[in-house]
Amino acid sequence: MSMYISHVPILQPGLQVHCLIGGSTSIALMMNGSTFKCAILDHSVKYFTEGQREQVADLVSACIGNIKEVRSWYDQLAGQGPAYGYFPEPKKSCLIVTPQFEDEARIFFGDLGVQIVNGHRFLGGVIGDCMTADDFVRKKVAIWVDCVEKLSKAATKSPQATYTALSKSHQCEWSYLQRVMLNCGGAFVPLQDAILKAFYPALFEGDLSDAECKLFSLPTRFAGLGINNPTETASSSYHTSTQGTKVVVEAIKGCGEFSSACHLDAISKARHESRKALDEIAKQKLDAILATLSPGRQRAIMRVVEGKTSSWLTTLPLQSCHFDLAPVQFRDGLALRYMRHPSNLPAKCDGCGANFTLQHALDCKKGGLVILRHNEIRDCIGDLASQVWPQVIKEPIVNEATATSSDPGLRLDLGIRGVRQPQVEALFDVRVIDTDAPSHCHRAPNAILESSSQEKKRMYKKAVEDRRGTFTPFVLSVDGLLHKEASHFIKHMATALSSKWDKAYSITSSYIRSRLAFAGVRAVSLCLRGSRTKWRSGLGFDLIHGVNFLTYNF
């Protein structure tokens, strides 16, 4: 592993640079007037003792003079370095010089077989002339365009996997390049075109408006997809990088002493300021985009932002954690998130014959799919709770139904012993609400959840407390917006799970919320894709007729 201690773009406007780089040695030389400063990046220094490191540092940390003295310094390194396990390989090295110094460089380094060039790749970037840098960036962008096109083809069958690959892997590659290359945003236009014209349509299986494409480039916490527009992020990425590495750069230039604490502080400050600035820009963009959308879509998108319901997009699709979705489930989740019409829906509902829209699918009670949606969330909560508390039961009966009266009794969704107090039963009842239903669309989502919670308490709280238990309504919207009491229970469960697993609270909380978010996406997809009619056997044989047949024959 190499020990890299410098910011890559050492070339500064108005300065001449000579740089010798190679397999075992990487040396960057900057001239300011008549002074050169040289920093070595050595992968073998870490194996030296403390005294040996100081000797090597004394040998190679500085070089003052011109190319002739650089050659003298190199001869010292070649002579004394092997004693410390340091073996320069000149034939694998490049000497980067400005054009006017090429002849002089060949005189002093020609016998070593060192490649003398005006620019060369260095630590993921380029040192040298602008032509070499531009050519390097164009080639990298062409590779990424090809990757995006291949991902677009794969997205038709594996949308979740390809989205994760682009947002968490490939995007990081060009983000790094933008941090170390100045003024390269214009070269990323072909890449942005590939994302807009190939990847997004394949991901959604449909055409997209300009407003939607702009929305998708925002971070997920601002209702986007977190796939940045690379033409817009280049300048900010480079600025953040230079601010974060300024302590190291100043130390390499000889303008100050290097301090690890100051370096880490500079990185933290640069990240904080960058995030703050980018968040402000994202808010302004979101406001401008919302102004172009219908009120219904504005409501849905603001619910995503305020409810922080994006964890299912930012989580890796791990099958072992139940974070993987079928292609149709992933696209249905995106359709609900952005209030788009899901692809390949039937024209009419198979249960009631009404026009089959996203709204109708979420509200139609025919066929019991709304109940199955509720049960999906209930089972997810029960499974998570069972990992913390040993006794979890489904559908606990509070009051038995009586045959002599019309009282149907009371039955809740979950009973968990020991949640708040040892040996005390905590009962929960789940309600999943479509906050965009016609009867709710004129009210604020949080107000809808609150009224549902109060209704649950009026129905069950007294009866549960009479049996010395506690009652908590677990109310949430179909797109994952949680009522405050449900959110408090999740926090309590995450704290308990953190202690049991010996993991940080942030990890267990993220795990629980992600599990719940994925269960919600599956439940919504069930309402969209499930059948509302019963399947009947074509054999014409049922249990009663079978029993009568057997009785007659015996």
JOJORA-V579741 format. One record per backbone hydrogen bond with DSSP energy under -0.5 kcal/mol. NH is the residue of the N-H (numbers start at 1). CO is the residue of the C=O. E is the energy in kcal/mol with one decimal. If there is no record, write none. Layout:
nh;co;e
NH;CO;E
NH;CO;E
This chain:
nh;co;e
4;2;-0.9
5;3;-0.5
10;8;-2.3
15;12;-2.0
16;31;-0.8
18;29;-1.5
19;96;-2.7
20;27;-1.5
21;19;-0.6
21;94;-2.9
22;25;-1.7
27;20;-3.8
28;39;-1.4
29;18;-1.4
29;27;-0.5
30;37;-1.3
31;16;-2.2
32;30;-0.5
32;35;-2.1
34;32;-0.7
35;32;-1.1
37;30;-1.2
39;28;-1.1
41;26;-1.5
42;40;-0.6
47;44;-1.7
48;45;-1.9
53;49;-2.5
54;50;-1.8
55;51;-1.9
56;52;-2.7
57;53;-2.8
58;54;-2.5
59;55;-1.8
60;56;-2.4
61;57;-2.0
70;66;-1.9
71;67;-2.1
72;68;-1.8
73;69;-2.6
74;70;-2.4
75;71;-2.4
76;72;-1.8
77;73;-2.2
78;74;-2.8
79;75;-1.9
80;76;-2.7
81;77;-2.4
83;80;-0.8
84;81;-2.4
85;82;-1.7
86;81;-2.2
87;85;-0.6
88;86;-0.6
90;88;-0.5
92;89;-1.3
93;90;-1.7
94;21;-3.5
95;115;-3.9
96;19;-5.2
96;94;-0.6
97;95;-0.6
97;117;-2.4
101;98;-2.3
102;99;-1.6
105;101;-2.2
106;102;-2.2
107;103;-1.6
108;104;-1.6
109;105;-2.4
110;106;-1.5
112;109;-1.2
113;109;-0.6
113;110;-0.8
114;109;-1.0
115;93;-2.1
117;95;-2.3
117;115;-0.7
120;127;-2.4
122;125;-2.3
125;122;-1.9
127;120;-2.6
129;118;-1.5
133;129;-1.7
134;130;-2.9
135;131;-2.3
136;132;-2.1
137;133;-2.3
138;134;-2.4
139;135;-2.0
140;136;-2.0
141;137;-2.7
142;138;-2.2
143;139;-1.8
144;140;-2.1
145;141;-2.6
146;142;-1.9
147;143;-1.9
148;144;-2.6
149;145;-2.3
150;146;-2.0
151;147;-2.5
152;148;-2.2
153;149;-1.5
154;150;-2.0
155;151;-1.9
156;152;-0.5
156;153;-0.8
157;154;-1.2
158;154;-2.3
162;158;-2.2
163;159;-2.3
164;160;-2.2
165;161;-2.3
166;162;-2.4
167;163;-2.7
168;164;-2.4
169;165;-1.3
170;165;-2.2
171;166;-2.0
172;169;-0.6
173;169;-1.1
173;170;-0.7
174;170;-1.5
175;171;-1.7
176;172;-1.9
177;173;-1.8
178;174;-2.0
179;175;-1.1
179;176;-0.5
180;176;-1.0
180;177;-0.8
181;177;-1.0
187;184;-1.1
188;185;-1.7
189;186;-1.1
192;188;-2.2
193;189;-2.3
194;190;-1.8
195;191;-1.9
196;192;-2.4
197;193;-2.8
198;194;-1.8
199;194;-1.8
200;195;-2.5
202;198;-1.4
203;199;-2.5
204;200;-2.3
205;201;-1.4
206;201;-1.3
213;209;-2.1
214;210;-2.1
215;211;-2.1
216;212;-2.4
217;213;-0.9
218;215;-1.7
222;219;-1.7
223;220;-1.7
224;219;-2.2
225;216;-1.9
226;218;-2.6
227;216;-1.2
228;226;-0.9
230;228;-0.9
232;229;-1.8
233;229;-1.1
234;230;-0.6
237;233;-2.3
238;234;-2.2
239;235;-2.3
240;236;-2.4
241;237;-2.0
242;238;-2.5
243;239;-2.2
244;240;-2.2
245;241;-1.5
246;243;-0.7
249;245;-2.5
250;246;-2.5
251;247;-1.7
252;248;-2.4
253;249;-2.2
254;250;-0.6
254;251;-0.6
255;250;-2.7
256;250;-0.6
263;259;-2.5
264;260;-2.7
265;261;-2.2
266;262;-2.3
267;263;-2.1
268;264;-2.5
269;265;-2.5
270;266;-2.4
271;267;-2.5
272;268;-2.4
273;269;-2.6
274;270;-2.3
275;271;-2.8
276;272;-2.4
277;273;-2.4
278;274;-2.8
279;275;-2.6
280;276;-1.8
281;277;-2.0
282;278;-2.6
283;279;-2.4
284;280;-1.9
285;281;-2.4
286;282;-2.8
287;283;-2.4
288;284;-1.9
289;285;-2.4
290;286;-2.9
291;287;-1.4
292;289;-1.6
293;290;-1.4
298;294;-2.4
299;295;-2.3
300;296;-1.8
301;297;-2.5
302;298;-2.5
303;299;-1.6
304;300;-1.5
305;301;-1.9
306;302;-2.8
307;303;-2.2
308;304;-0.9
309;304;-1.2
313;310;-1.7
314;310;-1.3
315;311;-0.9
318;316;-2.4
319;317;-0.6
321;318;-0.7
322;319;-1.5
323;318;-2.8
330;326;-2.5
331;327;-2.1
332;328;-2.1
333;329;-2.1
334;330;-1.9
335;331;-2.4
336;332;-2.3
337;333;-2.1
338;334;-2.1
339;335;-0.6
340;335;-2.3
342;340;-0.6
345;342;-0.6
349;354;-3.1
353;349;-1.5
356;347;-2.3
357;355;-1.0
361;357;-2.5
362;358;-1.6
363;359;-1.1
364;360;-2.6
368;365;-1.4
369;366;-0.8
372;368;-2.0
373;369;-2.2
374;370;-1.9
375;371;-2.6
376;372;-2.0
377;373;-1.4
378;374;-2.4
379;375;-2.9
380;376;-1.7
381;377;-2.4
382;378;-2.6
383;379;-2.4
384;380;-2.3
385;381;-2.7
386;382;-1.9
387;383;-0.6
387;384;-1.0
388;385;-1.7
389;385;-3.1
392;390;-0.7
393;415;-2.6
395;413;-2.6
398;396;-0.6
398;410;-2.4
399;410;-1.2
402;407;-1.2
405;402;-0.5
408;406;-0.5
410;399;-1.9
412;396;-2.3
413;428;-1.4
414;428;-2.2
415;393;-2.5
416;426;-3.0
417;391;-2.1
418;424;-2.4
419;416;-0.7
419;424;-0.6
424;421;-1.7
426;416;-2.7
427;425;-0.6
427;470;-3.5
428;414;-2.6
429;472;-1.1
431;474;-2.2
433;431;-0.5
433;476;-2.5
435;433;-1.0
437;434;-1.7
440;437;-2.2
441;437;-2.0
443;440;-2.6
448;444;-1.8
449;445;-2.1
450;446;-2.1
451;447;-2.2
452;448;-1.9
453;449;-2.1
454;450;-2.4
455;451;-2.0
456;452;-2.1
457;453;-1.9
458;454;-2.2
459;455;-1.5
460;456;-2.2
461;457;-1.8
462;457;-0.5
464;460;-2.3
465;461;-2.6
466;462;-2.1
467;463;-0.7
467;464;-0.9
468;465;-1.9
469;464;-1.8
470;425;-2.2
472;427;-2.3
474;429;-2.9
475;473;-0.7
476;431;-2.1
477;481;-2.3
478;433;-1.9
480;477;-1.8
483;475;-2.5
487;483;-2.4
488;484;-2.3
489;485;-1.9
490;486;-2.0
491;487;-2.0
492;488;-2.3
493;489;-2.7
494;490;-2.6
495;491;-2.2
496;492;-2.1
497;493;-2.6
498;494;-2.3
499;495;-1.8
500;496;-2.0
501;497;-2.8
502;498;-1.0
503;498;-1.6
507;504;-0.7
508;504;-1.8
509;505;-2.8
510;506;-1.8
511;507;-2.3
512;508;-2.5
513;509;-2.4
514;510;-2.2
515;511;-2.5
516;512;-2.3
517;513;-2.3
518;514;-2.7
519;515;-2.1
520;516;-1.9
521;517;-2.0
522;518;-2.2
523;519;-2.2
524;520;-2.2
525;521;-2.3
526;522;-1.9
527;523;-1.5
528;524;-1.5
529;525;-2.6
530;526;-2.5
536;534;-0.6
540;537;-0.7
546;542;-2.0
547;543;-2.4
548;544;-2.4
549;545;-2.2
550;546;-2.2
551;547;-2.5
552;548;-2.3
553;549;-1.9
554;550;-1.6
